[in-house]
């Protein structure tokens, strides 16, 4: 198996795991998916898996109203297709607020 094939295989495996995580948690941010799967895959492999799934329409990318995020890392979250956006928002906002508190606490 060539180098490209090994990487593609890892991305495929990571994509399956991303789908499993989203099935379990419903809503996840990019970094959250990377951290949840970091014991299994490097962050870049998870990133490629997310992009692959998004392009294939197997996951949907959403924004959080009023929460632009940093330029390099906008506040977008992912969910499985067919989920009601309005029902996902409270969970996404809760995760953002938790992340902000953790970031604030880490400064001390």
Backbone as ProteinMPNN parsed JSONL, in Angstrom:
{"seq_chain_A": "XXXXXXXXXXXXXXXXXXXXXXXXXXXXXXXXXXXXXXXXXXXXXXXXXXXXXXXXXXXXXXXXXXXXXXXXXXXXXXXXXXXXXXXXXXXXXXXXXXXXXXXXXXXX", "coords_chain_A": {"N_chain_A": [[0.861, -1.191, 0.0], [0.667, 2.122, -0.954], [1.987, 5.36, 0.105], [0.029, 7.405, -0.2], [-2.295, 5.865, -0.331], [-2.332, 4.749, 2.247], [-2.726, 7.047, 3.775], [-5.228, 7.874, 2.77], [-6.736, 5.708, 3.593], [-6.604, 6.005, 6.373], [-7.946, 8.448, 6.612], [-10.454, 7.65, 5.748], [-11.116, 5.811, 7.797], [-11.131, 7.599, 9.964], [-13.23, 9.224, 9.168], [-15.418, 7.502, 9.466], [-15.419, 7.307, 12.253], [-15.91, 9.975, 12.957], [-18.557, 10.228, 12.1], [-19.736, 8.409, 13.878], [-19.274, 9.706, 16.33], [-20.78, 12.057, 15.945], [-23.286, 10.914, 15.74], [-23.636, 10.155, 18.345], [-23.304, 12.561, 19.929], [-24.696, 14.556, 18.608], [-24.115, 17.331, 17.934], [-21.133, 18.937, 17.059], [-18.113, 20.78, 17.252], [-15.365, 21.67, 15.101], [-12.792, 21.586, 16.387], [-13.515, 20.166, 18.644], [-14.174, 17.632, 17.592], [-11.659, 16.908, 16.639], [-10.171, 16.777, 19.056], [-11.61, 14.823, 20.471], [-11.02, 12.579, 18.994], [-8.285, 12.37, 18.998], [-6.67, 10.432, 20.2], [-6.793, 8.378, 18.478], [-6.351, 9.304, 15.871], [-4.275, 11.609, 14.025], [-4.667, 15.194, 14.258], [-4.787, 16.486, 11.74], [-5.643, 14.464, 10.031], [-8.22, 13.962, 10.974], [-9.308, 16.44, 10.365], [-9.207, 16.357, 7.539], [-10.969, 14.245, 7.172], [-13.369, 15.332, 8.12], [-13.768, 17.366, 6.224], [-14.002, 15.823, 3.894], [-16.364, 14.343, 4.486], [-18.156, 16.464, 4.657], [-18.12, 17.499, 2.026], [-19.169, 15.298, 0.706], [-21.705, 15.357, 1.597], [-22.457, 14.005, 3.85], [-22.257, 14.998, 6.357], [-23.404, 18.051, 7.834], [-22.576, 21.483, 7.803], [-22.909, 24.143, 10.027], [-23.567, 27.513, 11.107], [-23.302, 29.569, 14.07], [-25.647, 31.792, 15.122], [-24.784, 35.187, 15.588], [-22.312, 34.603, 16.644], [-19.43, 34.902, 15.532], [-16.728, 34.05, 15.765], [-13.156, 33.383, 15.722], [-11.048, 34.666, 13.099], [-9.482, 32.691, 11.793], [-10.667, 30.415, 12.735], [-13.699, 29.954, 12.492], [-16.878, 29.978, 14.243], [-18.296, 27.346, 13.605], [-20.367, 24.507, 13.437], [-20.903, 20.957, 13.28], [-23.255, 18.527, 12.138], [-25.339, 15.653, 11.654], [-26.986, 15.17, 8.503], [-30.431, 16.086, 8.057], [-31.1, 16.67, 10.633], [-32.836, 18.947, 12.716], [-32.114, 22.271, 12.486], [-32.806, 24.329, 14.341], [-33.266, 22.88, 16.672], [-30.745, 22.01, 17.218], [-29.273, 24.248, 17.869], [-29.389, 25.164, 20.704], [-27.731, 23.283, 22.036], [-25.314, 23.648, 20.66], [-24.734, 26.32, 21.312], [-24.46, 26.067, 24.077], [-22.152, 24.492, 24.227], [-20.307, 26.298, 23.139], [-20.36, 28.321, 25.088], [-19.358, 26.91, 27.298], [-16.787, 26.343, 26.347], [-15.783, 28.952, 26.238], [-15.74, 29.617, 28.958], [-13.903, 27.735, 29.917], [-11.641, 28.585, 28.516], [-11.349, 31.141, 29.642], [-10.861, 30.484, 32.353], [-8.475, 29.115, 32.088], [-6.621, 31.101, 31.827], [-5.788, 31.819, 34.288]], "CA_chain_A": [[0.0, 0.0, 0.0], [1.475, 3.322, -1.061], [1.82, 6.396, 1.131], [-1.263, 8.054, -0.408], [-3.343, 4.913, 0.023], [-2.359, 4.654, 3.704], [-3.358, 8.264, 4.281], [-6.641, 7.807, 2.398], [-7.338, 4.698, 4.457], [-6.737, 6.634, 7.694], [-9.016, 9.452, 6.498], [-11.699, 6.875, 5.673], [-11.369, 5.322, 9.158], [-11.477, 8.762, 10.781], [-14.563, 9.667, 8.748], [-16.377, 6.62, 10.129], [-15.445, 7.674, 13.668], [-16.58, 11.279, 13.042], [-19.985, 9.94, 11.997], [-20.136, 7.781, 15.134], [-19.299, 10.752, 17.362], [-21.939, 12.915, 15.688], [-24.481, 10.131, 16.08], [-23.717, 10.144, 19.812], [-23.4, 13.886, 20.567], [-25.554, 15.372, 17.735], [-23.495, 18.584, 17.512], [-19.728, 19.024, 17.449], [-17.281, 21.756, 16.576], [-14.182, 21.111, 14.471], [-11.767, 21.26, 17.396], [-14.054, 19.123, 19.512], [-13.996, 16.36, 16.903], [-10.222, 16.607, 16.613], [-9.74, 16.38, 20.395], [-12.258, 13.558, 20.831], [-10.435, 11.476, 18.23], [-6.835, 12.505, 18.907], [-5.968, 9.212, 20.617], [-6.87, 7.444, 17.357], [-5.91, 9.898, 14.602], [-3.724, 12.967, 14.106], [-5.656, 16.243, 14.019], [-4.952, 16.788, 10.312], [-6.421, 13.379, 9.426], [-9.609, 14.231, 11.342], [-9.701, 17.595, 9.559], [-9.472, 15.882, 6.173], [-12.179, 13.418, 7.235], [-14.498, 16.265, 8.246], [-13.955, 18.02, 4.919], [-14.494, 14.771, 2.98], [-17.768, 14.085, 4.822], [-18.932, 17.667, 4.312], [-18.236, 17.536, 0.564], [-20.015, 14.178, 0.295], [-23.05, 15.588, 2.105], [-22.739, 13.082, 4.949], [-22.436, 15.864, 7.521], [-23.732, 19.42, 7.457], [-21.886, 22.538, 8.543], [-23.807, 25.227, 10.407], [-23.011, 28.606, 11.891], [-24.042, 29.946, 15.274], [-26.015, 33.202, 14.963], [-24.19, 36.138, 16.524], [-21.038, 34.102, 17.155], [-18.577, 34.803, 14.353], [-15.519, 33.285, 16.047], [-11.893, 33.939, 15.235], [-10.938, 34.636, 11.642], [-8.931, 31.428, 11.327], [-11.473, 29.307, 13.24], [-15.063, 30.45, 12.715], [-17.73, 29.135, 15.08], [-19.183, 26.488, 12.828], [-20.48, 23.183, 14.019], [-21.304, 19.909, 12.347], [-24.308, 17.609, 12.556], [-25.766, 14.766, 10.58], [-28.085, 15.728, 7.706], [-31.767, 15.732, 8.498], [-31.349, 17.194, 11.975], [-33.44, 20.266, 12.708], [-31.144, 23.297, 12.895], [-33.25, 25.025, 15.557], [-33.112, 22.004, 17.831], [-29.309, 21.844, 17.46], [-28.68, 25.501, 18.363], [-29.125, 25.251, 22.148], [-26.57, 22.447, 22.381], [-24.128, 24.301, 20.097], [-24.458, 27.511, 22.131], [-23.989, 25.592, 25.379], [-20.76, 24.073, 24.044], [-19.507, 27.517, 22.967], [-20.244, 28.98, 26.392], [-18.451, 26.096, 28.092], [-15.441, 26.572, 25.82], [-15.373, 30.298, 26.652], [-15.423, 29.564, 30.385], [-12.644, 26.993, 30.053], [-10.591, 29.48, 28.035], [-11.19, 32.203, 30.644], [-10.246, 29.881, 33.538], [-7.095, 28.708, 31.769], [-5.747, 32.277, 31.895], [-5.349, 31.997, 35.678]], "C_chain_A": [[0.893, 1.235, 0.0], [1.151, 4.325, 0.028], [0.447, 7.076, 1.023], [-2.399, 7.133, 0.016], [-3.469, 4.76, 1.529], [-3.063, 5.866, 4.308], [-4.855, 8.254, 3.974], [-7.388, 6.81, 3.27], [-7.575, 5.26, 5.861], [-7.86, 7.665, 7.685], [-10.371, 8.743, 6.466], [-12.093, 6.349, 7.059], [-11.815, 6.468, 10.066], [-12.881, 9.262, 10.438], [-15.644, 8.808, 9.403], [-16.533, 7.001, 11.6], [-16.126, 9.035, 13.872], [-18.093, 11.066, 13.0], [-20.517, 9.304, 13.289], [-20.249, 8.811, 16.26], [-20.521, 11.639, 17.173], [-23.253, 12.197, 15.972], [-24.713, 10.183, 17.601], [-24.015, 11.52, 20.405], [-24.295, 14.872, 19.813], [-24.865, 16.586, 17.137], [-22.034, 18.568, 17.958], [-19.027, 20.084, 16.605], [-16.036, 21.058, 16.05], [-13.153, 20.673, 15.516], [-12.233, 20.16, 18.326], [-13.859, 17.754, 18.869], [-12.525, 15.951, 16.886], [-9.736, 16.116, 17.972], [-10.36, 15.054, 20.815], [-11.577, 12.366, 20.17], [-8.907, 11.481, 18.218], [-6.06, 11.283, 19.389], [-5.948, 8.172, 19.489], [-6.245, 7.971, 16.068], [-5.263, 11.252, 14.845], [-4.803, 13.993, 13.74], [-5.863, 16.521, 12.536], [-5.77, 15.712, 9.602], [-7.907, 13.583, 9.734], [-10.132, 15.417, 10.534], [-10.03, 17.205, 8.125], [-10.753, 15.043, 6.132], [-13.428, 14.296, 7.31], [-14.801, 16.896, 6.887], [-14.514, 17.029, 3.893], [-15.978, 14.523, 3.225], [-18.663, 15.26, 4.448], [-19.163, 17.729, 2.807], [-19.156, 16.442, 0.03], [-21.455, 14.339, 0.776], [-23.439, 14.663, 3.251], [-22.807, 13.787, 6.303], [-22.747, 17.26, 7.0], [-22.986, 20.377, 8.372], [-22.866, 23.676, 8.787], [-23.03, 26.308, 11.138], [-23.874, 28.863, 13.111], [-24.37, 31.425, 15.144], [-25.381, 34.077, 16.044], [-22.847, 35.721, 17.086], [-20.098, 33.852, 15.983], [-17.359, 33.916, 14.605], [-14.295, 33.995, 15.507], [-11.826, 33.791, 13.719], [-10.482, 33.279, 11.129], [-9.773, 30.224, 11.768], [-12.888, 29.798, 13.524], [-15.867, 29.475, 13.56], [-18.746, 28.407, 14.217], [-19.227, 25.143, 13.526], [-21.021, 22.225, 12.976], [-22.371, 19.041, 12.977], [-24.628, 16.711, 11.363], [-26.901, 15.423, 9.802], [-29.435, 15.259, 8.257], [-32.101, 16.197, 9.906], [-31.907, 18.6, 11.846], [-32.472, 21.292, 13.294], [-31.543, 23.962, 14.21], [-33.094, 24.165, 16.798], [-31.637, 21.783, 18.181], [-28.683, 23.073, 18.118], [-28.439, 25.561, 19.867], [-27.891, 24.452, 22.581], [-25.28, 23.092, 21.867], [-23.748, 25.521, 20.933], [-23.922, 27.121, 23.496], [-22.515, 25.182, 25.296], [-19.843, 25.281, 23.87], [-19.298, 28.231, 24.294], [-19.294, 28.223, 27.304], [-17.009, 26.307, 27.643], [-14.918, 27.938, 26.246], [-14.995, 30.318, 28.125], [-14.096, 28.838, 30.602], [-11.481, 27.865, 29.609], [-10.302, 30.57, 29.072], [-10.472, 31.657, 31.877], [-8.788, 29.55, 33.288], [-6.118, 29.873, 31.822], [-5.165, 32.455, 33.289], [-4.406, 30.937, 36.128]], "O_chain_A": [[1.769, 1.375, 0.853], [0.183, 4.173, 0.773], [-0.219, 7.297, 2.035], [-3.357, 7.575, 0.652], [-4.58, 4.651, 2.048], [-3.88, 5.74, 5.22], [-5.662, 8.595, 4.839], [-8.539, 7.04, 3.642], [-8.621, 5.019, 6.463], [-8.637, 7.75, 8.636], [-11.325, 9.199, 7.096], [-13.258, 6.427, 7.448], [-12.761, 6.324, 10.841], [-13.63, 9.675, 11.323], [-16.668, 9.328, 9.845], [-17.644, 7.015, 12.129], [-16.841, 9.224, 14.855], [-18.826, 11.665, 13.788], [-21.618, 9.625, 13.736], [-21.2, 8.789, 17.041], [-21.223, 11.941, 18.138], [-24.224, 12.822, 16.4], [-25.852, 10.246, 18.065], [-24.873, 11.647, 21.278], [-24.616, 15.932, 20.349], [-25.015, 16.848, 15.943], [-21.734, 18.226, 19.102], [-19.309, 20.255, 15.419], [-15.694, 19.968, 16.51], [-12.706, 19.527, 15.519], [-11.441, 19.318, 18.749], [-13.424, 16.815, 19.535], [-12.194, 14.784, 17.095], [-8.976, 15.15, 18.045], [-9.693, 14.241, 21.455], [-11.56, 11.268, 20.727], [-8.294, 10.685, 17.507], [-4.898, 11.115, 19.02], [-5.184, 7.208, 19.537], [-5.687, 7.212, 15.276], [-5.652, 11.968, 15.767], [-5.736, 13.685, 12.999], [-6.991, 16.767, 12.109], [-6.513, 16.017, 8.669], [-8.754, 13.398, 8.861], [-11.272, 15.399, 10.071], [-11.021, 17.672, 7.562], [-11.525, 15.122, 5.176], [-14.424, 14.027, 6.638], [-15.954, 16.947, 6.459], [-15.403, 17.374, 3.115], [-16.766, 14.494, 2.28], [-19.787, 15.075, 3.982], [-20.282, 17.984, 2.362], [-19.84, 16.633, -0.976], [-22.327, 13.552, 0.408], [-24.618, 14.55, 3.586], [-23.343, 13.247, 7.27], [-22.4, 17.607, 5.871], [-22.794, 20.11, 9.558], [-23.564, 24.117, 7.874], [-21.973, 26.052, 11.713], [-25.025, 28.433, 13.178], [-23.455, 32.245, 15.063], [-25.428, 33.765, 17.233], [-22.293, 36.423, 17.931], [-19.984, 32.726, 15.498], [-16.997, 33.111, 13.747], [-14.388, 35.069, 14.912], [-12.46, 32.912, 13.135], [-11.024, 32.767, 10.149], [-9.608, 29.129, 11.231], [-13.237, 30.033, 14.68], [-15.57, 28.28, 13.589], [-19.905, 28.808, 14.119], [-18.248, 24.703, 14.127], [-21.528, 22.632, 11.931], [-22.394, 18.842, 14.192], [-24.237, 16.982, 10.228], [-27.699, 16.159, 10.383], [-29.55, 14.182, 8.84], [-33.255, 16.127, 10.328], [-31.498, 19.358, 10.967], [-32.066, 21.19, 14.452], [-30.705, 24.137, 15.095], [-32.815, 24.688, 17.877], [-31.316, 21.411, 19.31], [-27.689, 22.962, 18.836], [-27.358, 25.981, 20.278], [-27.104, 24.917, 23.406], [-24.264, 23.083, 22.563], [-22.571, 25.731, 21.228], [-23.022, 27.779, 24.018], [-21.728, 25.49, 26.191], [-18.728, 25.294, 24.391], [-18.196, 28.691, 24.594], [-18.5, 28.841, 28.013], [-16.112, 26.437, 28.475], [-13.741, 28.073, 26.579], [-14.023, 30.973, 28.502], [-13.263, 29.287, 31.389], [-10.438, 27.882, 30.263], [-9.142, 30.881, 29.343], [-9.563, 32.307, 32.393], [-7.955, 29.69, 34.183], [-4.907, 29.658, 31.859], [-4.168, 33.156, 33.464], [-3.955, 30.957, 37.273]]}, "name": "protein", "num_of_chains": 1, "seq": "XXXXXXXXXXXXXXXXXXXXXXXXXXXXXXXXXXXXXXXXXXXXXXXXXXXXXXXXXXXXXXXXXXXXXXXXXXXXXXXXXXXXXXXXXXXXXXXXXXXXXXXXXXXX"}
